[in-house]
């Protein structure tokens, strides 16, 4: 996967590593008709928008750690 990400970057393609695919691996394997394979990770590929929309960040007080709200 690392080599794929590096090659994509070399070609000007942006990537995002997806490690949380395991909770839907049955859906992905079914969609790709890979029932006999084991899914271990994923990567999203795409081109950066020429006019990206800047997204704000959550305020620190809304971040969750260990199931509790952080107050500082």
N, C-alpha and C positions, 0 to 999 in steps of 0.2 A: 504494500500500500504506500509506503514511504517513497518508493521509486516512482509510482504512478503520480503522486502529488508533486514530486520534484519535476517530473517531465511535463506535467500540466502547467506548472509555473513557468517553466522554460518556454512553453508554447503560448504564454500569455493568458492561460485559463486559470481562473480563481477556483479554489477548492475549500471545502469545509469537511473536516473529519467528523464522522458520525459514530459515536461509540454507544449511543443509547438505542441501537436498532434491535437489541436482543429481546426486548419486551414485545416486539411485533415480528420476530423472525419467521413465525409460521405464516403470516400474511405475505411477507416479502417472498419467501420460498415458494409459496403457492402461486403468486403472481408471476414469478420468473420460471416456474415449473422446475424447481430445483429441490424437490422433496427429499432426495437422498444426500443432500449437501448440508454442511454446518455453516451457519452464518456467524462470523466473528466481528465484523465491523462494516462500515460503509463510508462512502465519500460522495459528497455532492460536488458537481462540476458546473461551471457556468462562467459567463462573462460579466464583468463589472458594469454597472449602469453608468452611462456618461453623465447622468444627472441624478445622483443618488439622493435619497431623502434621508436627512439626518434624523436619527431617532434619539430621543432623550434617554437618560439613564434613570433607573429607579433610585429614589432617595434611600440613603443608607438605612433609615429606620424601617424600610419595608423588606430588607433582606432577611432571609430565614437561615438559621444555623441550628442544627440538632433539633429541629422542630420548634424552636423558640424564636420569637422576634428579637432582633438586635435593636437596642435602644441608642447605641452610640455610633 
